[in-house]
Amino acid sequence: MKTRYSSESVMRYFKELCAIPHGSYHVDAISDYLVDFAKKHNLSVHQDELKNVIIKKDATSGYENEPGIILQGHMDMVAVCDDPAKKDMEKEGLDLVEEEGYLYAKGTSLGGDDGIAIAYALAILESNEIPHPALEVIITVNEEVGMDGAKGIDLSDIRGRRLLNIDSEEEGILTVSCAGGVRVHTSLEGLIEPFTAPVVFLSLDGLKGGHSGSEIHKGRANGAHLLADILLHILDDGYDLRLISMSAGEKDNAIPNSGSAEFAVTNLGDPEEFISYVESYNDELLKKYEGIEDEIRITIGVSLPEEGSGYSADDTEDFLEFIEDEPDGVIAICADMDLVETSLNLGIMKLDAEGFFCVFALRSSVASKLEELKERVAKIADNYDGESEFHGDYPAWEYKKESPFREKMVEIYRGLYGEDPKVEGIHAGLECGFFVNKIPDLEAVSIGPNILDIHTTKEKLDLQSTDRVWDYICAVLSEK
Ligand SMILES: [Zn+2]
């Protein structure tokens, strides 16, 4: 029987963290709390100007010659709230509820992602019982909004070469590689002209959407692309379109699940006929996406002829063809693993009187493929006299063929759970990418307890899983 260490302090610390507002960009208070914690426990601590915190603790007796371990997580959470009128998440703590083995926060996200990592780390730093090698705890800021903390942190003072990242949400999986990514912002301009014509309001909804990394391989329709496809279909059938506005998506890392457009049609003809013509295309789309998107719904309304202004016929066509020309979804699959290698998602599309603006989120586990795709997206914008800018790039964490730390973690898992863990790569970003790029001989593994529906107000932390992962972390630290 392995020694078990009480997990009481994990929940105690987690609850303390939940009392301190710590949404992304509002991390000063929680960062200071971590510094105070370290001082109170006589541990060496460094807070940098970004508010990242590094706490160090010496090896316990008998572990001085074991390789040091870095425990790592991020202090910010995605702060979302069902009713912002009832709670100010910048000022108030969370209302925790424990129910049927889960912990959640009433009406808001919980921040188990990634507060649980900090709670584990503080519980270990506080303990006088758990044996461990030299520990370095790195807690970063603003992971959820571009990984700015991991990007900017100075690691030159870090001695450990084994990093345990605790920012995964599924027990039983050891994540050992991740994609790198970049956002491409494109802007196109056009000529606005007056018209006298009926105006059509078209909205598209019922799509599933999803995460642009972990769900990009599911073949779901991208709402921005599908909207452009519908308008191009109308245009190709001989209608003279003048786009006034168009939008789909709000976040670069989510597949848009809806979209809407407003446009004039100078040769619309009978409105009833036009409406049923568009509705029949809705049926075609349902057939095309059968089994994947079964709730595609186009709703349209047509006004009486009116005076207004919109983009010229040529520019309207250019905008739509630009979207059609841009690749969408999965570009390549990894040869050796059943994992997406390269992909992109048009996450935000916005056309108004100011111009046509799009944000594409690109990902790849191969740096050169990411570079190629970035150039390709920009080149297509350039074909339409558009401008491109690159933002928020983060490096890939490539799979290390040899990693004694990973092997040790697999072995300990087997001993504890009686079965093998899954050892996987993910097609999404993790801070590990920045760490392995700053410390090339670093070995990293990412784990975490089961957390459901992260980044939403339904987020729930599985308490039994939290306990098992605690036992696992303690074993990783204490087994030689
Ligand atoms: Zn996270």
Boltz pocket constraint, residues with backbone or C-beta under 6 A from the ligand:
constraints:
  - pocket:
      binder: B
      contacts: [[A, 74], [A, 113], [A, 114], [A, 143], [A, 167]]
      max_distance: 6.0
